[in-house]
């Protein structure tokens, strides 16, 4: 378990060292505040060369003055990240990707 004190999990040097030592190249990212912490982590992972998978329905956020949480979810998952920063796929496809079937 790693404690996060910044928007991106990459702010924790223990976490980044763990990934480097493990030789990981693919991350599955999920969490709360799609438009803040999750977005920051997704883009930070992409900038560091990681393949990013986001399973459908595994991030969420609150309504704000500009859009509902559902609109923000769709904006990031379907328009911002999809096929550029990350693969946004169903849970079943996520499992298949992990098993090397795709």
N, C-alpha and C positions, 0 to 999 in steps of 0.2 A: 504494500500500500504506500502511495506517495501523497503527501499533502501539497496542495496547490495554493499558492499565495498570490498568483498573478492571473491575468486573463487567460493566458495559454499555459498548458501543462509544461511547456518547454522552459518556463521560468525556473523550474525546479531542476537544479543540476544533477541531483541524484537520479531523477527520472531519465534525463538525457544520457547519463553515463550508463544506466541500466540498459537502455535501448542499444547503445553502441556496443556494449559488452556482449549483449545477446545476439547481435548481428541481425536484428529485425529490420525488415524493409517495408512491411505492411502494417498499418494500424487500423483498427476498427474504433471509430470515435462515436461516442454517444454521451448525452448529458442534458443538463438544464441550461437555459438561457441561450437558445439557438443563435440569437443575434449578437451575443456578447462572447462568452467563454468558448462555446462550441465553435463559432465562426473563427475566433482568434486561433484556436488550436488547429482547426482544419487548415487554415492558410499557413500557419507556422510549420506544420508537418509537410505540406506541399513544398514550401520554400526550402526545406531541408532534404527534399528528394524522396520522401516516403510516399508509398502508395497508400491512399486513404479510402476506406470503405465506411459508408454510413448506412446502417440498416434502417429501413423504413420504420418510422414511428418511434425512433429511439432518441429523439431530441425534442425539446419543447421550450416554449417561452410564454411570457405574459402579454396580455394586450397592452398597448401603449397609446399615446395621443395620436399616432399616425396610422397604426394598423393593428388588427387583431393578432393574437398569438398564432392562429391558424394561417393567416396571410403571411406572417413573418416566416413561419415554418415552410410554407410552400415557396416563398421567395428564395430562401437559402437552399433548400433541398432540390427544388426543381429548376431554378434559374441561375443561382450564383455558383453553387458547387458542382452540380451535375455535369459529368463528362469533361470537367476541366480540373477543378481542385480535388474531386473525389468521385468515386462510384457510389451513387445513391441507389440502393437496390433493396429488394425484399429480404426478409430474414432468411428465407429459403435459399435465395441466390447467394447471400452472404456465407451460408454454410457450405454451399457448393464451391465458392471461391476459396474458402479455407481448406477444403478437401482437394483442391487442385483440379476440379472437374470443369472449370471454365478458363 
